[in-house]
Amino acid sequence: MRNAINVVVHEAPCHDRPYSVKSRLPGSIVQVSLWLMFFIWAVCSSAWASDVLLMTKTGSNATLEDQVGHVSRFYGLGTQIISIDAPIDSLSAIYALKQPDVLAAIISTDALENLDRATIFDALQRANGFRIPLLIVATGPRSTSPVLSIWSGGRIDGCKAVESHTSEWRMMFAKEVDVLQQLAGFVPKSTTSPSCGLVLSHDKSVRALAEMWNGNEKISSFVDFSINGQPVFVVTAMGSINKVEQSGTTSLQESFSSMAGLLVFLRYAAGERAWHMPAHYANLTVDDPWLTDPYGNLGYRALLHEMKEHNFHTTIAFVPWNFDRSNLDVVSLFHNHADLFSICIHGNNHNHREFGEYSAQPLNRQRDNIEQALARMEQFKKATGLPYDRVMVFPHAVAPAGTFETLKKSNYWATVNSENVPLGSIAPDDPLFPLSSWTLTFKGFPSVKRISAEVPISNTNIAINAFLGNPQLFYVHQEFFEDRIDAFDATADEINRLEPAVQWKSLGYIVRHLYLTRLRLDQDYDVLAISSNLELMNLTERRVVFHVHKPEDPTIPLRSVVVNGVPASYQATSNEIRFDVVLEPKQSRDVEISYSEGLTLASVDISKRSLLVALDRRLSDFRDMVLSRSMLGRKIQFAYYKYRFDRIERLIERSITIFFLVIAGLLLSRMVISLRKRDMSTVEK
């Protein structure tokens, strides 16, 4: 995830305390002292200039400093905090602002009184006429008037105190697409309240980008304007985010809204210099079906029509146990429409929680299932000619972290589930964690979060994910289409509306393009690789070098790095590997990072010997393909899951298996007895 990269927040090593000059010194001595201190500061600071400069009063804005650091880290930017406690400190600010790598400047309102607006604006201007964007953060009503009016050129009169309310705050974004992009018009929830409300004058050059509203009070919280060509943004400071349940449906909105102003501003200011995905991606996955038409309420041909009309792609999460029973007509459909249909791996036998807790499913058994799943899918590929993606969708729920390690050693590309935190693990205590749908925290293996489309989908969450660049991954089961085959069309239309350039692709394609890039000062690119199997693309008209680094778990040995089939050299550190890939204009290259010698799949037993598994799969087929297609059958299913009969399903299946074994034993005993009686009759004769 983005927060896997450690970006150091630098503080001035030669500027631990604010400078002070006693007024009784002669003027010439004062000037010499000032210039001497400035020279010393400049020498000391030349090695630690950063992308984002935060100018604030010492010790008064710890929350703001943390938030700027978090958002800078999210975008892969370095931060530098400059203490502004007296007018003399403006020297350090001016010098830092003039450094060529500065992308954005942020000033808290309590530091404005010690800075001169004209001088700061001049330092933000570059020789080519470009101006570095400035963000002013209103830290509270006491620190804003009249200084905020001066710095805004009379456009903002101040920032008034906010009344204390217990009701929930919401952030209301305006419809200014150029800055807000996909966020325009949406209203996310917030667990934090603004420090104050901006009091705007009647100057029409001020754009209100966002307001905060809690049902009783509505205040301006985020605006922008231009002063003589200098872009200026003003945002009200937000408090620290309250505790958010990671599994909650609103955690994304709450986490985002606490840093929304900073996220919008730094994305605008940094542009391509910030981490970003190579494109916007989306996918719909249908769990469980095998290639027969119809599979329950899913008709492949009918779904194909909807995909063409509404521009989306469907991946089938295929149970490997079904490797040898595909319908040829459906296979042909997949061949002819490979741009719209794809296949990934859904467990192995799909036998309840076959990848659950180790007390019930030991790791060695899960390892066998992982290997057998690959062997079966290879046989499926050989029989049908259809490719599949080495992406694991676990049946029922996500597996423990140890299983992630096994997937990685078996050279799977990623796992995609409704939760990206492994079973039995705890989400990182990082405010950035909810903002990314993927993580490398657990064994360095990509774990990607997807969203159920079987429950109401939040369009606000879709908009936030689009703004953040997260892949929009949705999943359903065949029951989703029981009322109509066009059930997903509205969601697809909304995603296409928010981001017209979105690419609907297979899970495998998305995972192979799951990396972040950022433009460097030398015009090459840094790449943060998430997946071990990548397709790097140079979309420019010039030759570039991709400087790739991938976070790794040092406990899992790496076997090789191969670029377009040729072994490549790499440098390994304690927590990542680095290597370079040169690409000519419009060229792409495949990168494969391996962690084992590879499985000898031909020697893996792919037979279906388990009577229990066979019975489970047949019962699942009966549920999906028979019960789900009638009103009575759906009622039976509803009652089955509502009253948790699925919890005792395994016991029932084992009982049925035992019943059949008992019957078989009785029949066998009866046969033996009959044979003995016949033999005895023969002897007596």
C-alpha positions in Angstrom: 0.0 0.0 0.0 1.0 3.6 -0.3 1.9 3.8 3.3 4.5 1.1 2.8 6.9 3.7 1.6 8.8 5.5 4.4 9.1 9.2 3.7 11.0 11.1 6.4 9.6 14.3 7.7 12.6 16.6 7.8 13.1 19.3 10.4 15.8 21.9 10.1 19.0 20.6 11.9 20.4 24.1 12.3 17.1 25.7 13.3 16.0 24.0 16.5 15.0 27.3 18.1 13.6 30.5 16.7 16.2 33.2 16.2 16.0 36.3 18.3 18.0 39.6 17.9 18.2 42.0 20.8 17.1 45.5 19.9 20.0 47.2 21.7 22.5 45.9 19.1 23.6 48.5 16.5 21.9 48.3 13.1 25.0 47.1 11.2 25.6 44.3 13.7 22.0 43.3 13.5 22.2 43.1 9.7 25.5 41.2 9.8 24.0 38.8 12.3 20.9 38.3 10.2 22.9 37.5 7.1 25.3 35.2 8.9 22.4 33.3 10.4 20.7 33.1 7.1 23.9 31.8 5.4 24.4 29.1 8.1 20.7 28.1 7.7 21.0 27.9 3.9 24.1 25.7 4.1 22.4 23.4 6.6 19.1 23.2 4.8 20.5 22.7 1.2 20.5 18.9 1.8 17.0 18.6 3.0 14.7 20.6 0.7 11.4 18.7 0.2 8.3 18.5 -2.0 5.9 19.9 0.5 6.7 22.8 2.9 4.6 23.3 6.0 5.1 26.7 7.8 3.6 26.7 11.2 4.0 27.9 14.8 6.1 25.7 17.0 4.1 23.2 19.1 0.7 24.7 18.3 -0.5 22.5 15.4 0.5 18.9 16.1 -2.6 17.4 14.4 -2.0 19.5 11.3 1.6 18.4 11.1 0.6 14.8 11.4 -2.1 15.1 8.7 0.3 16.9 6.3 2.8 14.1 6.9 0.2 11.4 6.3 -1.1 12.9 3.1 2.4 13.6 1.8 3.3 10.0 2.5 0.1 8.8 0.6 1.3 10.6 -2.5 5.0 9.7 -2.0 6.1 13.2 -1.3 8.7 14.4 1.2 7.7 17.0 3.8 9.6 19.8 5.6 8.3 21.7 8.6 9.5 25.2 9.1 8.8 26.9 12.4 7.6 30.5 12.0 7.6 32.0 15.5 9.0 35.4 14.7 9.5 37.7 11.6 13.2 36.6 11.4 12.0 33.0 10.6 10.7 34.3 7.2 14.3 34.0 5.9 14.2 30.3 6.2 10.8 30.1 4.6 11.8 32.2 1.6 15.0 30.2 1.0 13.1 26.8 1.2 10.3 28.0 -1.1 12.8 28.9 -3.8 14.2 25.4 -4.0 13.5 23.8 -7.4 11.9 20.6 -6.0 9.1 22.3 -4.1 5.7 21.4 -5.3 3.4 22.9 -2.6 3.4 25.3 0.3 1.1 25.1 3.3 0.9 27.8 6.0 -1.1 27.7 9.2 -3.0 31.0 10.0 -1.1 31.5 13.3 2.1 31.7 11.3 0.9 34.3 8.8 1.5 37.3 11.0 5.2 36.7 10.9 5.3 36.4 7.1 5.0 39.0 4.4 2.5 38.1 1.7 4.3 39.8 -1.2 7.6 38.3 -0.3 6.1 34.8 0.0 4.2 35.1 -3.3 7.5 36.2 -5.0 9.3 33.1 -3.6 6.5 30.9 -5.0 7.0 32.2 -8.6 9.4 30.3 -10.9 11.4 31.7 -13.8 9.0 30.2 -16.4 6.1 32.1 -14.8 4.6 29.1 -13.1 3.6 29.6 -9.4 3.7 27.0 -6.7 0.2 26.6 -5.2 -0.4 27.8 -1.6 -2.7 26.4 1.0 -3.6 28.4 4.0 -5.0 26.3 6.9 -7.4 28.2 9.3 -6.5 26.6 12.6 -9.1 28.4 14.7 -11.0 31.7 15.0 -8.4 33.4 17.2 -5.6 33.0 14.7 -7.5 34.2 11.6 -8.7 37.8 12.0 -7.6 40.2 10.6 -4.6 38.3 9.1 -6.7 36.0 6.9 -8.4 39.1 5.4 -5.0 40.6 4.6 -3.6 37.4 3.0 -6.8 36.8 1.0 -7.0 40.4 -0.3 -10.2 41.0 1.5 -11.9 37.9 0.0 -12.2 36.2 3.4 -13.1 38.2 6.5 -12.1 35.6 9.0 -13.1 32.3 10.5 -15.9 32.2 13.0 -16.2 29.8 15.9 -18.4 26.7 15.3 -21.2 26.0 17.6 -21.0 22.7 19.6 -23.3 20.1 18.1 -23.6 16.4 18.8 -25.1 15.6 15.4 -23.0 14.1 12.6 -21.0 16.3 10.3 -21.0 15.9 6.5 -18.7 17.4 3.9 -20.5 18.8 1.0 -18.4 19.2 -2.2 -19.3 21.7 -4.8 -19.6 21.0 -8.5 -16.2 22.4 -9.4 -14.8 19.5 -11.5 -11.4 20.9 -12.4 -10.1 20.7 -8.8 -12.4 18.2 -7.1 -12.7 15.9 -10.1 -14.7 12.8 -9.2 -15.6 14.3 -5.8 -17.8 17.1 -7.2 -21.3 17.0 -5.8 -20.8 14.3 -3.3 -21.4 14.4 0.5 -19.2 12.1 2.6 -19.6 11.5 6.3 -17.1 12.9 8.8 -16.2 11.9 12.3 -14.3 15.2 12.8 -15.6 18.8 13.1 -14.0 21.9 11.5 -11.9 24.2 13.7 -14.0 27.2 12.5 -16.2 28.4 9.6 -14.8 30.7 6.9 -16.5 34.0 6.6 -16.5 34.9 2.9 -16.9 38.4 1.5 -19.0 39.0 -1.6 -16.0 38.8 -4.0 -17.2 36.5 -6.8 -13.6 35.4 -7.5 -13.8 33.1 -4.5 -14.9 29.5 -5.3 -16.5 27.5 -2.4 -15.1 24.0 -3.0 -16.6 22.4 0.1 -18.9 23.2 3.1 -19.4 21.4 6.4 -23.0 20.6 7.5 -24.4 18.9 10.5 -28.1 19.4 10.1 -28.2 22.7 12.0 -25.2 24.7 10.8 -23.6 25.0 7.4 -20.2 26.6 7.1 -17.7 27.2 4.3 -14.6 25.0 4.9 -12.6 24.9 1.6 -12.2 27.7 -1.0 -9.8 28.8 -3.6 -9.0 32.0 -5.6 -6.2 33.7 -7.4 -4.3 36.8 -6.4 -2.4 38.3 -9.3 -1.9 34.8 -10.8 -1.0 33.2 -7.5 -3.3 30.2 -6.8 -4.4 30.2 -3.2 -6.5 27.7 -1.3 -7.9 28.1 2.2 -9.2 25.2 4.3 -10.4 24.9 7.9 -8.3 22.6 10.0 -10.0 19.3 10.9 -9.5 17.5 14.2 -7.9 14.1 14.6 -10.1 11.3 13.3 -12.1 9.3 15.9 -11.7 5.6 16.1 -13.2 4.0 13.0 -14.1 0.3 12.7 -12.1 -1.0 9.8 -15.0 -3.3 8.8 -17.5 -0.5 8.9 -19.2 0.6 5.7 -18.4 4.3 6.4 -14.7 4.0 7.3 -13.6 5.1 3.9 -15.7 8.3 4.0 -14.7 9.1 7.6 -11.0 8.6 7.0 -11.1 10.5 3.7 -13.1 13.5 5.1 -10.7 14.1 7.9 -7.9 14.9 5.4 -10.0 15.7 2.3 -8.7 19.3 1.9 -5.1 18.2 2.1 -5.7 15.3 -0.3 -7.4 17.5 -2.9 -4.8 20.3 -2.6 -1.7 18.1 -2.8 -3.0 16.0 -5.7 -3.7 19.3 -7.5 -0.3 20.7 -6.6 1.9 17.6 -7.3 0.2 16.3 -10.4 2.3 13.5 -12.0 4.9 14.0 -9.3 2.6 12.2 -6.9 2.0 8.5 -6.7 -0.8 7.5 -9.1 -2.0 4.4 -10.8 -1.3 4.0 -14.6 -5.1 4.1 -15.2 -8.5 3.8 -13.6 -9.7 0.2 -13.5 -13.0 -1.6 -12.7 -14.3 -5.2 -12.6 -17.3 -7.2 -11.8 -16.7 -10.8 -10.4 -19.4 -13.5 -10.2 -18.4 -16.1 -7.6 -19.0 -19.9 -8.1 -20.4 -20.5 -11.6 -18.9 -23.2 -13.9 -19.2 -22.8 -17.6 -22.8 -24.0 -18.3 -25.6 -21.8 -19.5 -27.6 -20.9 -17.6 -26.0 -21.3 -14.3 -28.9 -20.6 -12.0 -30.1 -17.0 -12.7 -26.9 -16.2 -14.6 -27.2 -16.4 -18.4 -23.9 -15.8 -20.0 -25.3 -14.7 -23.3 -27.8 -12.3 -21.7 -25.0 -10.9 -19.5 -22.8 -10.4 -22.6 -25.5 -8.2 -24.1 -25.5 -6.0 -20.9 -21.7 -5.8 -20.8 -21.7 -4.5 -24.4 -24.4 -2.0 -23.8 -23.1 -0.6 -20.5 -19.3 -1.1 -20.9 -18.2 -3.5 -18.1 -16.2 -6.7 -17.8 -17.1 -9.8 -15.9 -14.6 -12.2 -14.2 -15.9 -15.7 -13.2 -14.4 -16.8 -9.9 -14.2 -20.5 -11.0 -14.1 -23.4 -8.6 -11.2 -25.6 -9.8 -13.2 -28.8 -8.8 -15.3 -28.0 -11.9 -12.3 -28.2 -14.2 -13.6 -31.1 -16.3 -17.2 -30.2 -16.9 -17.4 -27.1 -19.1 -20.1 -26.6 -21.8 -18.5 -26.1 -25.2 -20.9 -23.4 -26.2 -20.0 -21.3 -23.2 -16.3 -22.0 -23.8 -16.7 -20.7 -27.3 -18.4 -17.6 -25.9 -15.5 -16.9 -23.7 -13.0 -17.4 -26.6 -14.9 -15.0 -28.8 -15.3 -12.3 -26.1 -12.1 -12.4 -24.2 -12.3 -8.6 -23.7 -15.5 -9.0 -21.7 -15.2 -12.4 -20.0 -12.3 -13.8 -17.9 -11.6 -16.4 -15.2 -9.8 -16.4 -11.9 -9.4 -19.1 -9.1 -12.1 -19.5 -6.4 -10.7 -21.8 -3.7 -10.2 -25.4 -4.8 -13.1 -27.6 -3.8 -15.2 -24.7 -2.3 -15.8 -27.0 0.6 -17.0 -24.6 3.2 -14.1 -22.8 4.9 -11.4 -24.8 3.2 -9.1 -21.8 3.8 -10.3 -21.0 7.3 -8.8 -21.3 10.8 -5.9 -23.7 11.1 -7.6 -25.5 14.0 -10.2 -26.8 11.5 -8.1 -26.6 8.3 -4.4 -27.1 9.0 -1.9 -25.1 6.9 -0.5 -28.2 5.2 -4.0 -29.1 4.0 -4.5 -25.6 2.7 -1.2 -25.8 1.0 -2.3 -29.0 -0.8 -5.5 -27.2 -1.9 -3.6 -24.3 -3.3 -1.4 -26.6 -5.3 -4.2 -28.8 -6.4 -6.2 -25.7 -7.5 -3.3 -24.7 -9.8 -3.0 -28.2 -11.2 -6.7 -28.4 -11.9 -6.8 -25.0 -13.6 -3.9 -26.0 -15.8 -5.9 -29.0 -16.9 -8.9 -26.8 -17.4 -6.8 -24.5 -19.6 -5.5 -27.5 -21.6 -9.0 -28.9 -22.1 -10.7 -25.6 -23.0 -7.9 -23.4 -24.3 -9.1 -20.6 -22.0 -6.5 -18.7 -19.9 -7.0 -18.0 -16.3 -5.5 -15.5 -13.8 -3.4 -16.6 -10.8 -5.6 -14.5 -8.6 -7.2 -16.2 -5.6 -10.7 -15.4 -4.4 -11.2 -17.3 -1.1 -14.6 -19.0 -0.7 -16.8 -17.5 2.1 -14.1 -15.3 3.7 -10.4 -14.3 3.7 -7.8 -16.8 4.9 -5.1 -16.4 7.6 -1.8 -14.7 6.9 0.1 -18.0 6.8 -2.0 -18.9 3.7 -1.0 -15.6 2.1 2.7 -16.7 2.4 1.8 -20.0 0.8 0.1 -18.3 -2.1 3.2 -16.1 -2.5 5.5 -19.0 -2.5 3.3 -20.7 -5.1 3.7 -17.6 -7.3 0.0 -16.5 -7.2 -0.3 -12.8 -8.1 -2.7 -11.6 -5.5 -5.8 -12.4 -3.4 -9.0 -10.4 -3.8 -11.7 -10.6 -1.1 -14.3 -8.6 0.8 -11.7 -7.9 3.5 -8.0 -7.2 2.8 -6.9 -8.0 6.4 -6.2 -11.8 6.9 -8.3 -13.9 9.2 -6.9 -13.5 12.8 -4.8 -10.4 11.9 -5.3 -6.8 12.9 -5.5 -3.8 10.5 -2.5 -1.5 10.8 -3.0 1.5 13.1 -2.5 3.9 10.2 -5.0 6.6 9.1 -4.0 5.9 5.5 -4.9 2.2 5.6 -8.6 2.7 4.8 -7.8 4.9 1.9 -6.2 2.1 -0.2 -8.1 -1.0 -1.4 -4.8 -2.9 -1.4 -2.1 -3.7 1.1 1.3 -5.4 1.3 1.3 -5.4 5.1 0.9 -9.1 5.4 3.8 -11.2 4.1 4.4 -8.7 1.4 1.6 -10.4 -0.6 -1.0 -8.2 -2.4 -4.4 -8.4 -0.7 -7.0 -6.4 -2.5 -10.4 -5.4 -1.2 -13.6 -5.8 -3.2 -17.2 -4.6 -2.6 -20.4 -6.6 -2.7 -22.9 -5.3 -5.2 -25.6 -7.5 -3.6 -26.2 -4.8 -1.0 -26.9 -1.1 -1.7 -23.7 0.5 -3.1 -22.6 4.0 -1.9 -22.0 6.2 -4.9 -20.0 8.5 -2.5 -17.6 5.6 -1.8 -17.4 5.0 -5.6 -16.5 8.7 -6.1 -13.9 8.7 -3.3 -12.3 5.5 -4.7 -12.2 7.0 -8.1 -10.5 10.1 -6.8 -8.0 8.1 -4.9 -7.3 5.9 -7.9 -8.4 2.6 -6.2 -9.5 -0.2 -8.5 -13.3 -0.4 -8.4 -13.9 -4.1 -7.7 -17.4 -5.6 -7.2 -18.6 -9.1 -6.7 -22.0 -10.9 -6.8 -23.4 -14.5 -7.0 -25.9 -15.8 -9.4 -28.8 -14.9 -7.1 -28.0 -11.2 -7.9 -29.6 -11.7 -11.3 -32.7 -13.5 -10.2 -35.0 -10.5 -10.9 -33.2 -9.1 -14.0 -30.0 -9.7 -15.8 -29.4 -5.9 -16.0 -29.0 -5.6 -12.2 -25.4 -4.3 -12.4 -26.0 -1.8 -15.2 -26.7 1.2 -12.9 -23.5 0.7 -11.0 -21.5 0.3 -14.2 -23.1 3.5 -15.6 -22.2 5.5 -12.5 -18.5 4.4 -12.6 -18.4 5.2 -16.3 -19.9 8.6 -15.7 -17.5 9.5 -12.9 -14.5 8.4 -14.8 -15.1 8.1 -18.6 -11.6 6.8 -19.2 -12.0 3.9 -16.7 -10.8 0.6 -18.1 -13.0 -2.5 -17.3 -10.6 -5.4 -17.2 -10.1 -8.8 -15.8 -8.8 -9.2 -12.2 -5.6 -10.5 -13.6 -5.0 -7.5 -15.9 -5.8 -5.2 -13.0 -3.4 -7.0 -10.7 -0.6 -6.9 -13.4 -1.1 -3.1 -13.5 -1.4 -2.7 -9.8 1.6 -0.3 -9.3 2.1 3.4 -8.6 4.2 5.7 -10.7 5.5 9.2 -10.2 7.5 11.5 -12.4 11.0 12.3 -11.2 12.9 15.6 -11.6 15.1 13.8 -14.2 11.9 13.0 -16.2 12.2 9.2 -15.5 9.7 7.4 -13.3 9.7 5.9 -9.9 7.5 2.7 -9.7 6.1 1.2 -6.5 5.3 -2.4 -7.5 2.4 -4.0 -5.6 2.1 -7.2 -7.6 4.9 -9.6 -8.4 3.7 -9.9 -12.0 3.6 -6.6 -13.8 3.2 -5.1 -17.3 5.1 -1.8 -17.3 4.0 0.6 -20.0 5.8 3.7 -21.4 3.0 5.8 -22.8 5.3 8.7 -23.6 7.0 9.6 -26.9 10.5 9.4 -25.3 12.8 6.8 -23.8 12.4 6.5 -20.1 13.8 4.5 -17.2 11.4 2.9 -14.7 13.1 2.8 -11.3 11.1 -0.1 -9.7 11.1 -0.9 -6.0 8.8 -3.5 -4.4 8.4 -3.9 -0.6 9.2 -7.4 0.5 8.9 -9.6 3.5 12.6 -10.6 4.3 11.5 -14.0 5.7 10.4 -15.1 2.2 13.4 -15.7 -0.1 13.2 -14.3 -3.6 14.2 -16.6 -6.5 14.4 -14.3 -9.5 13.4 -11.2 -11.4 12.7 -11.7 -15.0 12.0 -9.0 -17.6 10.5 -10.1 -20.9 11.8 -13.6 -20.2 15.4 -12.4 -19.5 16.8 -12.6 -15.9 17.4 -9.1 -14.5 19.7 -8.0 -11.8 18.3 -6.4 -8.7 19.4 -4.9 -5.3 17.8 -6.3 -2.1 17.6 -4.4 1.2 16.0 -5.5 4.4 12.5 -4.7 3.3 12.4 -4.2 -0.5 14.0 -5.0 -3.8 15.0 -2.4 -6.5 15.7 -2.7 -10.2 15.6 -0.6 -13.3 13.6 -1.2 -16.5 14.4 0.8 -19.7 11.4 1.3 -22.1 11.4 2.9 -25.5 8.5 5.1 -26.6 5.1 3.3 -26.5 6.9 0.1 -25.4 5.7 -2.3 -22.7 7.6 -5.0 -20.8 6.5 -7.9 -18.6 8.1 -8.3 -15.2 7.8 -11.5 -13.2 9.2 -11.8 -9.7 9.3 -15.5 -8.5 9.6 -16.9 -5.0 10.1 -20.6 -5.6 11.3 -23.0 -8.2 7.7 -23.5 -9.2 5.4 -26.5 -8.7 5.6 -29.7 -10.7 1.9 -29.5 -11.4 1.9 -32.7 -13.5 2.6 -34.7 -10.4 -0.3 -33.2 -8.4 -3.3 -35.4 -8.0 -6.4 -33.7 -9.5 -8.8 -36.5 -9.1 -12.2 -36.1 -7.3 -11.9 -38.9 -4.7 -13.7 -37.3 -1.8 -17.3 -38.4 -1.6 -18.0 -35.5 0.9 -16.7 -32.9 -1.6 -18.6 -34.4 -4.5 -21.8 -34.4 -2.4 -21.2 -30.7 -1.4 -20.6 -29.6 -5.0 -23.8 -31.4 -6.2 -25.8 -29.9 -3.4 -24.4 -26.5 -4.3 -25.4 -27.0 -7.9 -28.9 -28.0 -6.8 -29.1 -24.9 -4.7 -27.9 -22.5 -7.4 -29.3 -24.2 -10.5 -32.7 -25.5 -9.2 -33.8 -23.9 -6.0 -32.7 -20.4 -6.9 -34.9 -20.4 -10.1 -38.2 -20.7 -8.3 -40.0 -18.6 -5.7 -40.4 -21.6 -3.4 -36.8 -22.6 -3.8 -35.7 -19.0 -2.9 -37.8 -19.1 0.2 -36.2 -22.4 1.2 -32.8 -20.8 0.7 -33.7 -17.7 2.6 -34.9 -19.7 5.6 -31.8 -21.9 5.3 -29.4 -19.0 5.7 -31.5 -16.9 8.0 -31.7 -19.7 10.6 -28.1 -20.6 10.2 -28.6 -24.1 9.0 -25.4 -23.6 6.9 -23.5 -23.9 10.2 -24.6 -27.5 10.6 -24.4 -28.3 6.9 -21.1 -30.0 7.2 -22.4 -32.1 10.1 -25.4 -33.0 8.0 -23.2 -33.9 5.0 -21.0 -36.1 7.2 -24.0 -37.7 8.6 -25.3 -38.4 5.1 -21.9 -39.8 4.2 -21.9 -41.9 7.3 -25.5 -43.0 6.5 -24.5 -44.1 3.0 -21.5 -45.9 4.4 -23.6 -47.7 7.0 -26.1 -48.7 4.3 -23.3 -49.9 2.1 -21.9 -51.8 5.0 -25.2 -53.4 5.8 -25.7 -54.3 2.1 -22.2 -55.8 2.0 -22.9 -57.7 5.2 -26.1 -59.0 3.8 -24.4 -60.1 0.7 -21.7 -61.9 2.6 -24.3 -63.7 4.8 -26.2 -64.7 1.6 -23.1 -66.1 0.1 -22.3 -68.0 3.2 -25.8 -69.5 3.3 -25.5 -70.5 -0.3 -22.2 -72.1 0.3 -23.6 -74.0 3.3 -26.6 -75.2 1.2 -24.2 -76.5 -1.5 -22.1 -78.4 1.1 -25.3 -80.0 2.6 -26.3 -81.2 -0.8 
